[in-house]
Amino acid sequence: MNTFGQLFRVTTFGESHGPAIGCVIDGCPPGIAIAAEDFAHDLARRATGKTRHTSARREADEVEILSGVYEGKTTGTPIALLIRNTDARSKDYDKIVEQFRPGHADYTYWQKYGIRDPRGGGRSSARETTMRVAAAVIAKKWLVEKYGVSVRGHLAQIGGIIPKSFDWNAVEANPFFWPDAAQIDELESYMDALRKSGDSVGALVTVVADGVPPGWGEPIYGKLDGEIAAAMMSINAVKGVEIGDGFASVAQKGSEHRDEAARDGFLSNHAGGILGGISSGQPVVVSVAFKPTSSLRLPARSLDVHGNEVEVVTTGRHDPCVGIRATPICEAMLALVLMDQALRHRAQCGDVGDVSPRIPG
Ligand SMILES: Cc1cc2nc3c(=O)[nH]c(=O)nc-3n(C[C@H](O)[C@H](O)[C@H](O)COP(=O)(O)O)c2cc1C
């Protein structure tokens, strides 16, 4: 499955070290103003090579719009976006062509297909997520313009470090998407030591959608939380997804967890803005756990494709903490789910209109 969404359908294609990656977006409403420059901001936020704390690969990530846009506006026909790969160093992967990196997708791709493109991880590389971020630029724009819905994210944990204070303004002002400006020096030293040691670390990303009206999502099989969880789990290296209080709910009492309401609005948001698979009008809050990068220069035991026991050492340009660059990817997946669900809600329930009483979010 390389296609995501029901009405706003995104199909991605391409490998890490192939000539290009791309996507086709089908079902996009007509009339959305979009230009190649609109993609630059979010693609730069996801890109490698900007700081010493992410991979040193330097991809230009310039989007070519091949179809579906006329005189700067979407036409309702399939939108094809293409990004040429410009910094592929396939030689870095020569040593592991026949080896299975522990913790990576090498062994499972080999078992499933009997063949794999080892250059840069091929299709299993997070290079593919570039196209999700590109497609979501359109979704984010539509959500803001049409419904005033904004999607933003931040890093909520790296290894054992958690933010001590919270300020959205700090998030875009440092290379970690970190909400506490006072901790940046600590993070820099932590990441420098980690990189020197040759090891990697996991991270937690939190994404929030503000302004989502009540009613988006479908009960039972198309639940908003279910689709968000699947969307986040489809991102490379994701090992856990929480909605609202998530796993912390286990230790809570019902009297604490339930979100009481008054005329002025809800009194808390433990549910993360979703009840019964449908948005409540509160902010939709999603946290995503990323595992540590598996490609390490620290030797590890594994097998090669001939069944020999080997010592795997991965050199090349890898992220020491994949969660850092994952913030815009999680935002993208949330925006894609929300746009798809908004279109589905409009299709079935567009005539229902505003239902009272509406509890302020
Ligand atoms: C933004 C991002 C960057 C990544 N960069 C690397 C990397 O440099 N090296 C690596 O081994 N894995 C990297 N990964 C993780 C692998 O793509 C992923 O672990 C692998 O495909 C196996 O899939 P799984 O971890 O989801 O099971 C990255 C993931 C993300 C989200």
The ligand as a Gaussian input file, in Angstrom:
#p B3LYP/6-31G(d) Opt

LIG

0 1
 C       13.141000      11.592000       9.966000
 C       13.688000      10.210000      10.018000
 C       15.011000      10.003000       9.691000
 C       15.565000       8.728000       9.741000
 N       16.901000       8.578000       9.467000
 C       17.464000       7.365000       9.630000
 C       18.857000       7.202000       9.448000
 O       19.595000       8.150000       9.147000
 N       19.381000       5.952000       9.610000
 C       18.596000       4.880000       9.951000
 O       19.110000       3.775000      10.091000
 N       17.277000       5.013000      10.147000
 C       16.699000       6.218000       9.992000
 N       15.341000       6.350000      10.195000
 C       14.561000       5.182000      10.620000
 C       14.389000       4.117000       9.550000
 O       13.828000       4.651000       8.368000
 C       13.525000       2.990000      10.115000
 O       13.960000       2.611000      11.382000
 C       13.578000       1.757000       9.221000
 O       12.936000       2.041000       8.010000
 C       12.903000       0.533000       9.846000
 O       11.544000       0.758000      10.044000
 P       10.866000       0.792000      11.494000
 O       11.863000       1.407000      12.416000
 O        9.645000       1.641000      11.341000
 O       10.550000      -0.614000      11.889000
 C       14.756000       7.621000      10.125000
 C       13.422000       7.828000      10.440000
 C       12.880000       9.107000      10.406000
 C       11.446000       9.324000      10.780000

